[in-house]
Amino acid sequence: MQQIQMVNRIQAGQQAGQVTLVPQAVQASVPFEEMLDTAMHALGQVSRVEQESNDTIRRYLNKKASIEEVVLATSKWSLTAAVATSVVSNAVESFKQIQQIPV
């Protein structure tokens, strides 16, 4: 009989000193969890970059920024949004594929 190795892992939201034992087989799901965390972080970055872009446009309208700064900021926002959309789409597609795996 194989011995199940247990791994100590502190779960998010636990108080200091509390430890949850997670079977090593369950640890295989962690990369997907990390991918979702990355997707959520990417969405947060899009929001931040969009705000920076909007601020640069406002500064341009007040003659405190150049058109080059506006173009750079809006291009950065556009690229960040495209990458975030791609990450989220891949995460959703992966989740759909995982749901179709027979248990």
Disulfide bonds with the S-S distance in Angstrom:
none
